[in-house]
């Protein structure tokens, strides 16, 4: 019986040592897994915050390159019966905006005006941009105001805008949002009309 008791005590002691060793290995494994998990989470967080920062900067660049219409759209008509011959509108940069190129004759990095109505589509209409407030260069800079003039004869094919007709002008800047101007002519044409 003494032998059996001492054998059981030895086995019992060995198990206690093995249990302590196994516990230490398990704890070390938990620490290693937690460290790896923390590294992955931090790396993913840093990556996503960098992507978020890039998105914010791209949005700011797009917003800074945006222009806005100041005032109404003015349409002039001539002839008998009256037919629209010119469209005028005034533009400025949006608040905090950057300079926008307004040279219609430039080959690249220029603002493009497109025209659409029920029967005519022209994706590159000739226009002129004259300073109302500015330094007489081809850039629309913060604080400047330019009037854009489009002659109906420069739209190809020439539109025949009559009473109640609707037309759309799209002003597409190199960087920034597209300025969409959609207006409808009144029921009776006059020589000068302001469209709201």
C-alpha positions as CSV (number, residue, x, y, z in Angstrom):
1,X,0.0,0.0,0.0
2,X,2.9,2.3,0.8
3,X,4.2,1.8,-2.7
4,X,0.9,2.5,-4.3
5,X,0.5,5.7,-2.2
6,X,4.0,7.0,-3.1
7,X,3.4,6.1,-6.8
8,X,0.2,8.1,-6.8
9,X,2.0,11.0,-5.1
10,X,4.7,11.0,-7.8
11,X,2.1,10.9,-10.6
12,X,0.1,13.7,-8.8
13,X,3.3,15.9,-8.5
14,X,4.2,15.3,-12.2
15,X,0.7,16.3,-13.3
16,X,0.9,19.5,-11.3
17,X,4.2,20.4,-13.1
18,X,2.7,19.6,-16.5
19,X,-0.4,21.6,-15.8
20,X,1.7,24.6,-14.9
21,X,3.8,24.2,-18.1
22,X,0.7,23.8,-20.2
23,X,-0.9,26.9,-18.6
24,X,2.2,29.0,-19.3
25,X,2.2,27.9,-23.0
26,X,-1.5,28.7,-23.3
27,X,-1.0,32.1,-21.7
28,X,2.0,32.9,-24.0
29,X,-0.1,31.8,-27.0
30,X,-2.9,34.2,-25.9
31,X,-0.5,37.0,-25.6
32,X,1.0,36.3,-29.0
33,X,-2.4,36.1,-30.7
34,X,-3.6,39.3,-28.9
35,X,-0.4,41.1,-30.1
36,X,-1.0,39.9,-33.7
37,X,-4.6,40.9,-33.5
38,X,-3.8,44.3,-32.1
39,X,-1.2,44.8,-34.9
40,X,-3.8,43.9,-37.6
41,X,-6.4,46.2,-36.1
42,X,-4.0,49.1,-35.8
43,X,-2.7,48.6,-39.3
44,X,-6.2,48.5,-40.7
45,X,-7.1,51.6,-38.8
46,X,-4.1,53.5,-40.1
47,X,-4.8,52.3,-43.6
48,X,-8.5,53.3,-43.5
49,X,-7.7,56.7,-42.0
50,X,-5.2,57.4,-44.8
51,X,-7.8,56.4,-47.4
52,X,-10.3,58.7,-45.6
53,X,-7.8,61.5,-45.7
54,X,-7.3,61.0,-49.4
55,X,-11.1,61.1,-50.0
56,X,-11.4,64.3,-48.0
57,X,-8.6,66.0,-50.0
58,X,-10.1,64.8,-53.3
59,X,-13.5,66.2,-52.2
60,X,-11.9,69.5,-51.2
61,X,-10.1,69.8,-54.5
62,X,-13.4,69.1,-56.4
63,X,-15.3,71.7,-54.3
64,X,-12.6,74.3,-54.7
65,X,-12.7,73.9,-58.5
66,X,-16.4,74.7,-58.7
67,X,-18.1,77.7,-60.0
68,X,-21.6,79.1,-59.4
69,X,-24.0,81.2,-61.3
70,X,-24.5,84.7,-60.0
71,X,-27.8,86.1,-60.9
72,X,-30.2,85.0,-63.6
73,X,-29.8,83.7,-67.1
74,X,-30.4,86.4,-69.7
75,X,-31.6,85.5,-73.2
76,X,-31.9,87.9,-76.1
77,X,-34.0,87.4,-79.1
78,X,-34.1,89.2,-82.5
79,X,-35.9,88.9,-85.8
80,X,-39.5,88.6,-86.8
81,X,-40.9,86.4,-85.4
82,X,-38.5,86.6,-82.4
83,X,-35.9,83.9,-82.2
84,X,-33.2,83.5,-79.5
85,X,-29.8,84.6,-80.7
86,X,-27.7,84.9,-77.4
87,X,-27.6,83.4,-73.9
88,X,-25.7,85.3,-71.1
89,X,-25.0,84.2,-67.6
90,X,-22.6,85.4,-64.9
91,X,-20.3,83.1,-63.0
92,X,-17.9,83.3,-60.0
93,X,-15.9,80.7,-58.1
94,X,-17.6,79.1,-55.1
95,X,-16.6,80.3,-51.6
96,X,-13.0,79.4,-51.0
97,X,-12.6,78.2,-54.5
98,X,-9.5,78.1,-56.7
99,X,-8.8,79.6,-60.1
100,X,-10.7,78.1,-63.0
101,X,-9.4,78.4,-66.6
102,X,-12.0,80.2,-68.9
103,X,-10.1,80.3,-72.2
104,X,-12.4,78.7,-74.8
105,X,-9.5,78.5,-77.3
106,X,-7.2,76.5,-75.1
107,X,-6.3,73.0,-76.3
108,X,-6.3,71.4,-72.8
109,X,-7.1,72.2,-69.2
110,X,-10.1,74.4,-70.2
111,X,-13.7,74.9,-69.3
112,X,-16.2,73.3,-71.8
113,X,-19.8,74.4,-72.3
114,X,-22.3,71.8,-73.6
115,X,-25.7,72.7,-75.0
116,X,-28.8,70.4,-75.1
117,X,-32.5,70.9,-75.9
118,X,-35.2,68.7,-77.4
119,X,-33.6,68.4,-80.8
120,X,-30.0,69.7,-80.6
121,X,-26.9,68.5,-78.7
122,X,-23.5,70.2,-78.9
123,X,-20.9,69.0,-76.4
124,X,-18.4,71.8,-77.1
125,X,-20.0,75.2,-77.7
126,X,-17.9,78.3,-78.5
127,X,-18.3,81.0,-75.9
128,X,-16.7,84.1,-74.7
129,X,-16.0,85.0,-71.0
130,X,-15.6,88.7,-70.3
131,X,-14.6,90.2,-66.9
132,X,-17.2,92.2,-65.0
133,X,-14.9,92.2,-62.0
134,X,-11.4,91.0,-62.6
135,X,-7.9,91.5,-64.0
136,X,-8.6,90.7,-67.7
137,X,-6.9,87.4,-67.8
138,X,-8.4,84.0,-68.9
139,X,-8.6,82.7,-65.3
140,X,-11.7,83.0,-63.1
141,X,-10.1,83.7,-59.8
142,X,-11.6,84.1,-56.3
143,X,-13.3,87.5,-56.1
144,X,-13.7,87.8,-59.9
145,X,-17.0,87.7,-61.8
146,X,-17.2,86.9,-65.5
147,X,-20.1,87.0,-68.0
148,X,-20.3,84.0,-70.3
149,X,-21.8,84.8,-73.7
150,X,-23.1,82.0,-76.1
151,X,-24.3,82.9,-79.5
152,X,-27.0,80.6,-80.9
153,X,-25.3,80.7,-84.2
154,X,-22.2,79.0,-82.6
155,X,-24.2,76.0,-81.5
156,X,-24.1,73.2,-84.1
157,X,-26.6,72.6,-85.4
158,X,-28.2,76.0,-84.7
159,X,-31.2,75.6,-82.3
160,X,-34.5,77.1,-83.1
161,X,-35.7,78.0,-79.6
162,X,-39.3,79.1,-79.5
163,X,-41.7,80.0,-76.7
164,X,-42.0,77.4,-73.9
165,X,-38.9,75.5,-75.1
166,X,-36.5,74.2,-72.5
167,X,-32.7,74.1,-72.8
168,X,-29.7,73.0,-70.7
169,X,-26.2,74.3,-70.5
170,X,-23.5,72.2,-68.8
171,X,-20.4,74.1,-67.7
172,X,-17.6,71.5,-67.2
173,X,-14.5,72.7,-65.5
174,X,-11.2,70.8,-65.6
175,X,-11.5,70.0,-61.8
176,X,-14.7,70.4,-60.0
177,X,-18.4,69.7,-60.2
178,X,-20.4,70.2,-63.4
179,X,-22.5,73.4,-63.3
180,X,-25.9,72.4,-64.8
181,X,-28.2,75.3,-66.0
182,X,-31.6,74.3,-67.2
183,X,-34.2,76.9,-68.1
184,X,-37.5,77.2,-69.9
185,X,-38.4,80.1,-72.2
186,X,-41.6,82.0,-71.4
187,X,-44.9,81.6,-73.3
188,X,-44.1,84.8,-75.2
189,X,-40.7,85.9,-76.3
190,X,-39.3,89.4,-75.8
191,X,-36.1,91.0,-77.0
192,X,-34.4,90.5,-73.6
193,X,-35.6,88.0,-71.0
194,X,-34.2,87.0,-67.6
195,X,-34.9,83.3,-66.9
196,X,-35.0,82.2,-63.3
